[in-house]
Amino acid sequence: MVSPSIKFIFCSILVGLVACSKDYSPRLSNEIVVIPDGFPAMDFPADNAFSPTRWQLGKALFYDTRLSKDSSVSCGSCHNPQLAFSENKKLSRGFDNRIGTRNAPTLANVGYHPYFTRDGGVPSLEMQVLVPIQEHNEFNFNIIDIGERLKDDAYYDSLSQLAYSRGLDYYVLVRAIATFERSLISGNSAVDEYRIGGDYSRLTNTEIAGMNLFYSDRTNCSVCHAGVQYSDFSFQNNGLYQTYKDLGRYRLTGDSADIALFKVPTLRNVGVTAPYMHDGSFTTLEEVVNHYSEGGVSHRNKSHLIKPLGLTNRERHQLIAFLNALTDYQFLTNKKLK
């Protein structure tokens, strides 16, 4: 069964709200989009190449509460820069103070994701912008109506003409916000300085022991939390529940093998992005590590990698220390993103 969100998005494609070009070309780093050592170039769609003006417009729109029907919330309301563009609430509150259905994930490095939402049913960042706008518990609005609401804003009109040679409308809105979101790049943690930069003074012995555990065959953490993004972006069940209210990827595919499967999240900045899991059910990293150490609960689709690890208290402490060392404080305090 396809969710209403996905139906809306694919309908949007049909009426031409968002171009779905797959002709991507890499862009070089610049003073705004700075690529850390070890990261690939950031790709921008052929119809939405980077420019500082597009970025400036997207940033302003990202923090504008007028994108919600009652002008109460913005993208930045649920994606706080100081929390690596996540939120410290189990579930977000949106239009008319309604409670959302999933925990707001970090947007750090979202431009590197191959698909979007926890179901993976949205193929481009431009299209993802539509999701919170039309969700009843988030912005509860319409992209066309937002354009009408903001078309007389002289500042936006000026930037829009410079950036896209047209007034502010649905076409401009999704592309400008996506441009800003692609600049949310985080790759300067102590772990990066140790592993990529070669500064072996950056990690303590405890953090190094935790790193060795993380990359060991014993824990298999790095199988799913792989690469520089600390995610392989696969869909997995980690044994959180025996019965799930949220059926995960199954909502998109209708395939029983996808029941309660969710996209593997990045672990970058995980020390500041609590609460955890798709529903925010764990409030601390201690709870997360305990869950994996104990092997989770039984579920028909649980990953074969999730099994009891029998970590000692010392090993749990070491693993948590390593996870906290993935925090990129330059990213959290970057004033140009606020």
Beta strands, then each sheet from edge to edge (+ up, - down):
strand 1: 24-26
strand 2: 43-45
strand 3: 235-236
strand 4: 262-263
sheet 1: 1+ 2-
sheet 2: 3+ 4-
end
